[in-house]
Amino acid sequence: MAAPNYVGTQTGSNTGTSYSGSVSWGSGSNRILVLCIATKGNSPSESSLTSVTLDGTPFTQAATETSAGSGFVTRSSIYYLLDADIPDPSPGTLTISSNNSQGVVWALVEIDGASQSSVPDGFSENGSNSSQGSWSNSSTHSGDPLCIDAMSHDVNVSGTADSGQTERADLSANNGTLFVSTEEDISSPVTMGWTWTPNSNRQAHCIACFAGAIPAPNIETGNLAQGNAGGTTSHTLTTEENRGVLVLIDDESTTQASAVTYNGVNMTLVASSTATTGVGNASSMWFILDEDLPAGGASYNVSVTGLDAGASVSVVELNNVDQVIPTGSAVDTTETGAVLTSDAVATAPDGNSIAVGVLGQGNSPTVTLNDPPTGTGTWTRLFKINSPPTSAEFGCGYQNFTSSGSKTYTETGTGGSDWFRASQILAIFAEFSGDNAVFFGCNF
């Protein structure tokens, strides 16, 4: 994932116990407002902050550190506000209250394209009282974040950020100095520091690292490939990140595929569904993870064994998905009454996910699947084909979800008395998490 985008910085100061003033922000997506504050006092408690709000909404503290010496104590603090808590519309009133009369110096850094979970991705705090003219601090993080560095002093000094950092604020006032910089860094830990003149003997340093937003799971509809079990099906693979390939199969029989390969590598069965009325209908869903896929940018063959030559084969790529095999829900419908609907239910995880469902029914061309599928939310039809060409009909629908919980995929038919026989599968793929934690699955 890419690092968040730096948008801009606003600054201010006040010589009293509190600050209140207007600030503004943009309308980007996945925003975070990061507030860096310097205070000082005769003791750590006297330099502490009592309230930090935007239009009454409190900021969350990411890091805070005080200098270690006698006399004045300087404090550096980093706070943040997530997109969901940023007031709308802009501008709003920033209020900072402290326990001392020495005042505050602040810089508000706006970023977007930032992850709204696990915030911050990494942080550190370090204080010193030794007389010096330069200092650095380090933070350990897990990705490619935007790191924000805040350094405070109790005297007026002028600073220069270390190489690789971009200086965003150098604020000197009667109540001390606040340095703020940003850096995009792919190493862990990241080291950030400053050089200043004249020397200072009370410094407090904080770093907070903010990860990039995780892209939503995606289905490459333009690369859909279709064929049959009688030959190989050629599929064009992208070079996107955190990919997986789905192979969807349907056959008018009670026989399931015994194996599926992508570029010669075995795929894993997600779920299968077999209706046994009459000649039957058999559907299955197979998946392969990114680590078993070629680099991409070319076409690769899919082969299916164990089925009649006329069985339908559809191949589609997912990307930005977690690198685990999800559990699928499977439904067999063998009704002989006036039934023209079938539901499959699965559980979506927290965060973003993408659901893919298929249904094969054996009464086509008398009965045809309605467009689009229905159920929870708004489904999109990926394809609807005959399988084999003069008999069973095979349809697929998909949908992105942004909430967890039970999700229903419903297929309905038009033009006949009943399904006669049908088989249905639904699987939900979580967004890429980076930790390959076991996906808690689907229920059936």
C-alpha positions, 0 to 999 in steps of 0.5 A, spaced: 500 500 500 502 507 498 503 512 504 498 517 505 498 524 502 501 530 505 495 535 504 497 541 508 499 544 515 496 550 519 500 553 525 498 557 531 501 559 538 498 563 544 501 565 550 496 564 555 493 557 558 489 555 552 488 557 545 482 557 541 481 559 533 479 557 526 482 552 522 480 549 515 481 542 512 479 539 505 474 534 502 479 528 501 478 521 503 481 517 508 483 523 512 486 524 518 488 531 522 494 530 526 495 536 531 503 537 534 503 541 540 509 544 544 507 546 551 512 548 557 511 549 565 515 548 571 513 541 572 511 535 568 504 536 570 504 544 569 506 542 562 500 537 561 494 538 556 487 538 559 483 538 553 484 538 545 478 539 541 475 540 534 468 543 534 468 540 541 470 533 538 476 530 542 482 528 539 486 522 540 493 522 543 498 518 539 504 520 543 507 525 548 513 526 552 516 531 557 524 533 557 527 530 563 531 536 567 530 541 572 527 548 572 522 549 566 519 542 563 517 542 555 512 537 552 511 535 545 505 531 544 501 528 537 494 528 537 490 525 531 482 525 529 480 520 524 475 522 518 469 519 521 470 524 527 472 530 522 466 535 522 463 537 516 463 542 513 470 546 514 472 550 517 471 549 525 474 551 532 480 548 534 481 549 542 487 547 546 487 547 554 493 546 558 495 547 565 500 552 565 500 560 563 506 559 558 502 558 552 502 553 547 505 552 540 501 548 535 501 545 528 495 542 524 498 537 519 492 534 514 493 527 510 489 523 506 489 516 503 490 514 510 488 507 514 483 509 519 485 502 523 491 501 527 492 508 528 498 510 529 502 504 525 508 506 529 510 511 534 516 513 539 517 518 545 524 521 547 526 526 552 532 530 554 535 535 558 542 535 556 545 541 552 546 540 545 544 542 538 542 536 534 538 530 536 534 524 533 529 519 535 526 513 531 520 509 531 518 502 528 512 501 524 510 495 519 508 499 512 510 504 508 507 510 512 507 517 512 511 519 519 510 525 522 516 528 527 514 533 533 520 536 537 519 542 542 524 546 546 523 551 551 527 557 548 527 560 541 531 556 536 532 555 529 532 548 526 533 544 520 530 537 519 535 531 517 536 529 510 529 525 507 525 529 512 520 535 509 520 541 514 513 543 515 513 548 521 519 551 525 515 556 530 519 560 535 515 564 540 516 566 547 513 560 550 518 556 546 519 552 539 516 547 535 519 543 530 514 539 525 516 535 519 514 529 515 517 523 511 515 517 507 519 511 509 519 504 507 524 502 512 523 500 519 525 503 524 525 510 521 530 515 524 528 522 524 532 528 527 533 536 527 539 540 528 538 547 531 542 553 534 543 556 539 544 549 543 538 548 547 538 543 554 530 541 554 528 537 548 522 533 548 521 529 541 515 525 538 514 521 532 507 518 529 507 514 523 500 513 519 499 507 514 496 508 508 489 506 506 488 499 504 485 499 497 478 495 497 477 488 494 476 489 486 474 484 481 477 485 474 471 484 470 474 486 464 479 480 464 473 475 465 475 469 461 470 463 459 470 456 456 469 449 457 472 443 461 473 440 454 479 444 453 484 449 456 481 456 458 486 462 457 486 468 462 489 474 462 492 476 469 494 483 471 500 485 475 496 488 481 497 487 488 494 481 493 491 478 487 487 471 487 484 467 481 477 464 482 475 459 477 467 458 477 464 451 474 457 448 472 455 442 469 448 439 468 450 432 472 451 430 479 459 430 478 464 435 481 470 437 478 476 433 481 482 438 480 483 445 477 490 448 475 492 455 473 498 455 469 499 448 471 499 449 479 493 446 483 487 450 485 484 450 492 476 448 492 472 453 496 465 450 496 461 445 491 454 444 491 450 438 487 443 438 486 441 431 485 434 431 481 433 429 474 440 429 471 442 434 477 446 440 477 453 441 480 457 448 481 463 449 484 468 455 486 476 454 486 481 459 488 489 460 488 493 465 492 498 470 489 504 466 492 502 461 487 500 465 481 505 468 475 508 475 475 502 477 471 501 481 465 500 475 460 495 470 459 495 463 462 491 457 461 486 454 466 485 446 466 479 442 469 479 435 470 473 430 472 468 433 468 464 432 461 467 436 456 461 441 455 461 443 463 462 451 463 468 454 466 469 462 468 475 465 470 476 472 474 481 475 478 480 478 484 485 483 487 487 487 494 484 481 497 486 477 504 491 471 502 487 466 505 482 461 502 475 463 505 469 458 507 464 458 502 456 457 503 453 452 498 446 451 497 442 445 493 435 446 491 431 440 488 424 443 489 419 440 484 414 445 486 413 452 483 420 455 486 424 460 482 428 463 487 434 461 491 438 464 497 445 463 499 447 466 506 455 468 508 458 472 514 462 478 511 468 480 516 470 487 519 472 492 514 471 492 506 470 485 503 467 482 496 462 477 495 462 473 489 456 468 488 454 463 483 448 459 481 446 453 476 439 451 474 437 446 469 431 448 466 434 453 461 432 456 456 425 455 459 427 459 465 432 464 465 435 468 471 433 475 473 438 481 472 441 483 477 441 478 483 438 481 489 439 480 497 443 484 501 445 491 498 446 492 491 449 486 486 452 486 480 451 481 474 458 478 472 455 473 467 450 469 465 451 463 460 448 457 458 452 450 460 452 446 456 449 451 451 442 448 450 441 446 457 443 449 464 444 456 465 449 459 469 449 466 473 454 470 477 453 476 481 458 480 485 458 486 490 463 490 495 461 490 502 463 495 507 460 492 513 460 486 517 455 481 518 450 476 515 449 477 507 444 474 502 445 472 495 439 471 492 437 468 484 430 468 481 428 466 475 423 468 470 419 464 464 418 457 467 414 453 473 420 452 477 428 451 478 427 443 477 434 443 479 439 448 481 446 449 485 448 455 489 455 458 492 457 464 495 464 466 498 466 473 501 473 475 500 476 480 506 480 486 504 488 485 504 490 485 512 498 484 511 498 479 517 494 473 513 490 472 519 485 466 518 479 469 515 473 467 520 469 465 514 462 464 512 456 460 515 452 455 511 
